[in-house]
Every structure is written in C-alpha cells, then in structure tokens.
Amino acid sequence: MSLETAHDARVVAAQQLYAALATGDRDALNALLHPDFVGHAADGMPLGMGGEHLGPQAMQANLWWRIGEHFRVRALPRHFDGLDDGRLLVGGNYVGTARRTGKALDAAFIHILAFAPDGRIAGLRQLTDTAAWHAALDGPVPLETIEYAVDGGVAIVCLNRPEVRNAIDLRMGQETLEVARRIAADDTVRAVLICGNGPALTVGGDIGYFLDGRSEAFGDLFQKMTDPFHQGFEILSRVNVPIVTAAHGVVAGGGLGYVYAADLVLAADGTRFVTAFAGIGLSGDGGGTWHLPRLIGPRRAAQAYLRNKPISDVEALEWGLVNEVVPAAELRDRAMALATELANGPTAAFGRMRQLLRETWGNDLSAQFAAESRGIKFTGDSADAATAISAFANKHTPEFIGR
C-alpha cells in the first residue's frame, strides 16, 4: 500500500469515527477501535474525564458517553494531517451547549490518532481547551476588564482598564475569550465593535502585572495568558459577522491582536502601532507574525518586529493596516456608525465572505473557485438574497434580516 493510499484510508477511518460519535453508534465504534485501544483525554477535562482510558469500552463510558450526558456537542474536524510516524493529526472544534446551563461550547481540539496494522484505530490523544468545557458547565465568567453590551445588533467590546491604558493581564486575556464565546453563541449579534476606554486602545502586556508578586517563570505566565487570549481571537476569526475596531493612542504588543481581529479598522489621527516585543526580549503573540506580513508585507513586518519600529497612522493607512484615519474626537461615533451599517446588512453573506477571505490563504485557485460556488449556493438560498434581488429589480432599497 502506498503512503498516499494509507493516509487516505486513515482519513476515512477518522471520518467514520466522528460520524459514529455524532450518532452514538456503539457498533460502529466497536468495529473502528482496536481491542488494545488506548485513549488519553486532556488533563483538566471536567467531570473526571481527563487522563488515560484503557480499552474501547473505557473510552466510551468514561469520556464519550459522559460528554453526551452533560453536553449536546459534536466534534467537527476541519483538517487531517499525516505525521511522519504514520499517525494522523486532526484539528477541529467541539461545538454545542452544556445541558444544564445551556451555555455554548466552542472548544478547539487536536486529536492524534494511532493505527494498528489492520487499519483500526489503536489510540487517540486529545488536546483541547479545557477551560471552555468548564466555562460551559459553570456559566458565564463575570467581566471586570472589558465592558460588553449588545445594542441594535452590534456587540460592543470595550477594553476597560483606562488607568493602565488597557494593558493586558491574565484577566483581560480570559475575558477576551469569554466575550468571543458570547458573541459566537448570540444569534442577535450582527456586527462587532472593538474599542477601548481611556487614552489608548491597549498598550499590550501589563508589565506591572508581570512583575507583581511573580512566583513562576515568565514563560509559564505568558503561556497561561496567551492560551485564552489566542483562543478568543481564533473564535472571533470564525464568527459569521463583520468586526470593526476603533484604534487610538498607542496600540502595542499583543494588543495589536484586537486590530488584526477586525475586518475594518478606523484609527484616530496620531495613532501609533508598535510590536514592542523586541524591546522586552520576547518573540510575540496576538497573531501578529501571521497577520502583519499579510497586511503590510514581509519586509515591513520584519522591520516592525526586528527593529521595533513604530508604524504611524499615515503609514498604517498607506500600507493597509487600517482602512481610514479620522479625527480623534469622532473615532468612537464613526466606528459605531460603521458597525451599525454592517449590522443592518446581509449578515449571512458577510459571514460567508469572511470565511472565503480567511481560507483563500490556504487554497489554490481551483479550491477557491469551488469554495465560492458552495458559498454562492448557500447565500443564494438565503432570505436576504431573495429580498435584495427583488428590491434591486424594483428599484427599492432592501431590508436585510441577516439570514
């Protein structure tokens, strides 16, 4: 059997596994799993589900069926990647709700599947956002560093540590994830506005917090902070509504992630953008090493990182980091007006546009044509498309309902 054929067979087995889990098909699972199967659920999973499970029955009883008792959830794989040792890495998301609280669950996962010589699945190691599982069971996290409200279909996310120019501590990283989950779970949200109270959108990591009472290595602390922070941005990248960010003051470090998360960015005149990481001997977070080269080009991004060179408002506009520079006194009102305009638009189409634009980086032209065909079929069947096409023919302004 060729390596390509073996990989394809493993992908098929993995797809059959997820289909069987979605329907609770015990017979199919027993056929797919090798008798010597060993499973390992992420340490920290709630309800005692974490750790090692020896044998197919233990995996089903102590993890999969227990998940089903407490959650209405599906594992949705998004990519299958073969590893050099013959294992298969599957990345995706658990999506659903907790039965008791009704709170949404959207937890990224990585599954590493091992296979026996007969093709059956011999092992599964699960990595996942365990905090998301706990949050769904426990209910919403109270917000202390971010103001959040939904007004006229616009979810307003306002960073609210003005006394430290919205510097990011562990709490703000956790609350970024919390508001992202709320947005993803709320069907009334049709656009998002990200802004900040005080003199800056955010100056990035809170140095005072890093130093205050530190009892662990900086690296461990930074990993603890960036895990929920990055998970929040990952969720925001997939929500089916457009995002607007209002940037002002100095926007620095990982705080640039709130700029990268947006589809459209307005900046107050005089705003400066600086990666800042080189100044404190760090490599970077917030998604900047992915987003910035794509937004302003690799050479400019390298200069911003390696030489710690600030990007002015004029450069940000010229290079494509922001869409518009506006008077500082008008920033919040202009950004809210833009978000409201988008909230009144064809949300279903906006969501599919976001997906197409995001996935284009990983597609060749043929794959993108295929994705566009699927997208236009989906949006063509929407109520908004029917309304808008009729209104266009009759020279009327359409009223979109977002589906």
C-alpha positions in Angstrom: 0.0 0.0 0.0 1.4 3.4 -1.0 1.9 6.1 1.6 -0.8 8.2 -0.1 -3.3 5.3 0.0 -2.5 4.5 3.6 -3.1 8.2 4.5 -6.4 8.2 2.7 -7.5 5.1 4.5 -6.7 6.6 7.8 -8.6 9.8 7.0 -11.6 7.6 6.1 -11.4 5.8 9.4 -11.2 9.1 11.2 -14.2 10.5 9.4 -16.1 7.3 10.3 -15.1 7.8 13.9 -16.5 11.3 14.1 -19.7 10.2 12.3 -20.2 7.3 14.8 -19.6 9.7 17.7 -22.2 12.2 16.3 -24.9 9.5 16.2 -23.8 7.5 19.3 -23.3 4.4 17.1 -21.7 1.9 19.5 -21.5 -0.9 17.0 -19.6 1.3 14.5 -17.2 2.4 17.3 -16.5 -1.1 18.4 -15.7 -2.0 14.8 -13.4 1.0 14.3 -11.4 0.7 17.6 -8.8 -2.0 18.1 -9.2 -4.2 21.2 -6.0 -2.8 22.6 -7.1 0.8 22.1 -5.6 3.4 24.5 -7.2 6.8 24.8 -5.9 9.9 26.6 -8.2 12.8 27.2 -6.8 16.2 28.0 -5.8 16.6 31.7 -8.1 19.1 33.3 -11.2 18.0 31.5 -14.3 18.4 33.8 -16.2 15.6 35.4 -13.2 13.3 35.8 -13.0 12.8 32.0 -9.3 13.6 31.7 -6.4 11.1 31.7 -5.9 7.7 30.3 -8.7 5.3 29.3 -7.6 1.7 28.6 -9.7 -0.1 26.0 -12.6 0.8 23.8 -15.3 0.4 26.5 -13.4 2.6 29.0 -13.0 5.3 26.4 -16.7 5.2 25.6 -18.0 5.0 29.1 -15.6 7.4 30.8 -15.2 10.1 28.1 -17.5 9.9 25.1 -20.8 8.9 26.8 -20.0 11.1 29.8 -19.7 14.0 27.3 -23.1 13.1 25.9 -24.6 13.0 29.4 -23.6 16.6 30.1 -23.3 18.2 26.7 -25.1 18.4 23.4 -22.0 18.6 21.3 -20.3 17.4 18.1 -16.7 17.1 17.2 -16.3 18.9 13.9 -12.9 18.1 12.2 -11.5 20.7 9.9 -8.2 19.3 8.7 -6.4 15.9 8.6 -2.6 15.9 8.5 -0.5 12.8 8.3 2.5 12.6 10.6 5.9 11.0 9.7 5.3 8.1 12.1 2.1 7.1 10.4 -0.2 8.8 12.9 -2.9 11.2 11.9 -3.4 14.7 13.4 -6.9 16.0 13.2 -7.7 19.6 14.1 -11.2 21.0 14.6 -13.7 22.2 17.2 -16.2 20.8 19.6 -19.4 22.8 19.1 -22.6 22.6 21.1 -24.1 23.5 24.5 -24.0 22.3 28.1 -27.2 20.6 29.0 -27.5 22.1 32.5 -26.6 25.7 31.8 -27.5 26.0 28.1 -24.2 27.8 27.7 -22.5 27.4 24.3 -19.3 25.3 24.0 -16.8 26.1 21.3 -13.6 24.4 22.1 -10.7 23.9 19.7 -9.2 20.4 19.7 -6.3 18.4 18.3 -6.7 14.6 18.1 -3.7 12.5 17.4 -4.8 9.1 16.1 -2.6 6.0 16.0 -3.5 2.9 13.9 -3.0 -0.8 14.2 -1.6 -2.8 11.3 -5.2 -3.9 10.4 -6.2 -0.3 9.9 -8.3 0.0 13.1 -7.7 2.9 15.5 -5.4 1.9 18.2 -5.0 5.2 20.1 -6.3 8.7 20.4 -4.7 11.5 22.3 -6.9 14.6 22.8 -5.7 18.1 23.3 -8.5 20.7 23.9 -9.4 24.0 25.5 -10.4 22.5 28.9 -11.3 25.9 30.2 -14.1 26.1 27.6 -15.6 22.9 28.9 -15.6 24.2 32.5 -17.0 27.6 31.4 -19.9 25.9 29.6 -20.7 23.9 32.7 -20.2 26.7 35.2 -21.9 29.5 33.3 -20.5 32.8 32.1 -17.4 34.4 33.6 -18.1 37.8 35.2 -16.5 40.7 33.3 -14.1 43.1 35.1 -11.7 44.4 32.5 -14.0 44.5 29.4 -17.4 46.3 29.0 -19.7 44.2 26.9 -23.2 45.0 25.6 -25.3 44.3 22.5 -27.1 47.3 21.1 -29.1 47.2 17.9 -27.4 44.0 16.7 -23.9 45.4 17.5 -21.8 43.6 20.1 -19.7 46.4 21.7 -16.5 45.1 23.2 -14.8 47.9 25.1 -11.4 47.3 26.9 -11.8 48.9 30.3 -8.6 49.3 32.2 -8.1 53.0 31.4 -5.8 53.7 34.4 -3.1 51.5 32.8 -4.0 52.3 29.2 -5.8 49.0 28.8 -2.7 46.9 29.5 -3.4 43.2 29.2 -3.2 41.0 32.2 -4.4 37.4 32.7 -7.9 38.5 33.5 -8.2 40.5 30.3 -6.9 37.5 28.3 -9.6 35.3 29.9 -12.3 37.9 29.3 -11.3 38.2 25.7 -12.1 34.5 25.3 -15.4 34.9 27.3 -16.7 37.8 25.1 -15.7 35.9 22.0 -17.8 32.9 23.2 -20.7 35.2 24.0 -20.6 36.7 20.5 -20.4 33.3 18.8 -23.4 32.0 20.8 -25.7 35.0 20.3 -27.8 34.9 17.2 -28.9 38.6 17.7 -25.3 39.8 17.1 -24.9 41.0 13.5 -21.7 43.1 13.9 -18.9 43.6 16.5 -17.3 46.9 17.6 -14.0 46.6 19.5 -12.8 49.8 21.2 -11.0 51.0 24.4 -11.8 53.4 27.2 -9.1 55.9 28.2 -6.0 57.2 26.3 -5.2 54.1 24.2 -6.9 51.1 22.7 -4.3 49.0 24.5 -0.6 49.2 25.1 -0.2 45.5 25.2 1.0 43.3 28.1 0.9 44.8 31.6 4.5 44.9 32.7 3.5 45.8 36.3 1.3 42.7 36.4 4.2 40.6 35.1 6.4 41.7 37.9 4.0 42.0 40.8 4.3 39.0 43.1 5.7 36.8 40.4 6.2 33.2 41.7 6.7 31.5 38.4 8.9 31.8 35.4 7.9 34.5 32.9 7.5 31.9 30.2 4.9 29.9 32.2 3.0 33.0 33.0 3.0 34.2 29.3 1.7 30.8 28.1 -1.0 30.9 30.7 -2.1 34.3 29.5 -1.8 33.7 25.8 -3.8 30.5 25.7 -7.2 32.1 26.4 -6.2 35.3 24.6 -5.4 33.4 21.4 -8.5 31.1 21.7 -10.6 34.2 21.9 -9.2 35.6 18.6 -9.5 32.2 17.0 -13.2 32.2 17.8 -13.6 35.8 16.5 -11.9 34.7 13.3 -14.7 32.3 12.7 -17.8 34.2 13.8 -20.2 34.9 10.9 -20.5 38.7 11.5 -18.1 41.5 10.5 -15.8 43.1 13.1 -14.8 46.8 13.3 -12.0 48.0 15.5 -11.6 51.6 16.7 -7.8 52.2 17.3 -6.4 55.2 19.2 -3.4 56.2 21.2 -0.6 53.7 21.1 -1.6 50.2 20.1 1.2 47.8 21.1 2.3 44.3 21.6 -0.3 41.6 21.8 -2.9 44.3 21.9 -2.5 44.6 18.1 -4.5 41.4 18.1 -7.6 43.5 18.5 -6.7 45.2 15.3 -5.9 42.0 13.4 -9.2 40.5 14.6 -11.2 43.2 12.6 -12.3 43.2 9.1 -12.4 47.0 9.0 -10.2 49.3 11.2 -10.7 53.0 11.9 -7.8 54.8 13.6 -7.7 58.2 15.3 -5.2 60.7 13.9 -1.9 60.3 15.7 -2.4 56.6 16.5 0.8 54.6 16.5 1.2 50.9 16.1 4.2 49.1 17.6 5.0 45.4 18.0 7.2 46.3 21.1 8.3 42.7 21.7 12.0 43.2 20.8 12.2 45.9 23.5 11.5 43.3 26.2 13.2 40.3 24.6 10.0 38.4 23.5 9.0 36.8 20.2 5.4 38.0 20.0 1.8 37.0 20.4 -1.7 38.1 19.4 -1.3 36.6 15.9 1.0 39.3 14.6 3.5 37.0 13.0 0.7 35.6 10.8 -1.3 38.8 10.2 1.2 41.5 9.8 3.2 40.1 6.9 -0.1 39.5 5.1 -1.4 43.0 5.8 1.7 45.2 5.2 4.2 42.9 3.5 7.0 40.7 4.9 9.8 43.3 4.8 7.8 45.9 6.6 6.6 43.3 9.1 10.2 42.2 9.7 11.2 45.8 10.3 8.3 46.3 12.7 9.4 43.2 14.7 13.2 43.2 14.5 13.8 46.9 14.8 10.8 47.6 16.9 9.9 50.5 14.5 6.5 52.1 15.2 4.0 52.4 12.4 2.4 55.8 12.1 -1.2 56.5 11.3 -0.2 57.7 7.8 1.9 54.5 7.2 -0.8 52.3 8.6 -3.3 53.8 6.1 -0.9 53.7 3.2 0.2 50.1 3.9 -3.3 48.6 4.5 -3.1 48.1 8.3 -6.2 50.4 8.7 -9.0 51.5 6.4 -9.4 55.1 7.5 -7.8 57.7 9.7 -10.4 60.0 11.4 -10.3 62.9 13.9 -9.8 61.5 17.4 -13.0 63.3 18.7 -15.0 61.5 16.0 -13.5 58.0 16.3 -16.0 56.2 18.5 -19.1 57.7 16.8 -17.7 56.9 13.3 -16.8 53.4 14.3 -20.2 52.7 15.9 -21.9 54.1 12.8 -19.9 51.7 10.6 -20.6 48.7 12.8 -24.3 49.7 12.8 -24.3 49.9 9.0 -22.8 46.4 8.8 -25.3 45.1 11.3 -28.1 46.2 9.0 -26.6 44.4 6.1 -26.8 40.9 4.7 -25.2 39.1 7.7 -25.3 35.6 6.1 -23.4 36.9 3.1 -20.9 38.8 5.3 -20.2 35.6 7.2 -19.5 33.6 4.1 -17.4 36.4 2.7 -15.3 36.3 5.9 -14.8 32.6 5.5 -13.8 32.8 1.9 -11.3 35.7 2.6 -9.9 33.8 5.5 -9.5 30.5 3.7 -8.0 31.9 0.5 -4.5 31.8 2.1 -4.7 28.1 2.2 -6.4 27.4 -1.2 -5.2 27.3 -4.7 -7.4 28.9 -7.4 -9.4 25.8 -8.2 -10.1 25.2 -4.5 -11.2 28.8 -4.1 -13.5 28.6 -7.1 -15.1 25.5 -5.5 -15.5 27.3 -2.2 -17.0 30.3 -4.0 -19.5 28.0 -5.7 -20.5 26.5 -2.4 -20.8 29.9 -0.9 -22.9 31.4 -3.6 -25.3 28.4 -3.4 -25.6 28.9 0.4 -26.1 32.7 0.2 -28.3 32.4 -2.9 -30.8 30.3 -0.9 -31.0 32.9 1.9 -34.0 35.2 2.5 -31.7 38.2 2.2 -30.7 37.3 -1.3 -34.3 36.8 -2.4 -35.3 40.1 -0.8 -32.4 42.1 -2.2 -32.7 40.7 -5.8 -36.4 41.6 -5.8 -35.7 45.0 -4.4 -33.0 45.7 -7.0 -35.3 44.7 -9.8 -38.0 47.1 -8.4 -35.5 49.9 -7.7 -36.2 49.6 -3.9 -33.7 49.6 -1.0 -33.7 46.1 0.6 -34.1 45.5 4.3 -31.9 42.6 5.4 -32.8 40.3 8.2 -29.4 38.5 8.4 -30.5 35.1 7.2 
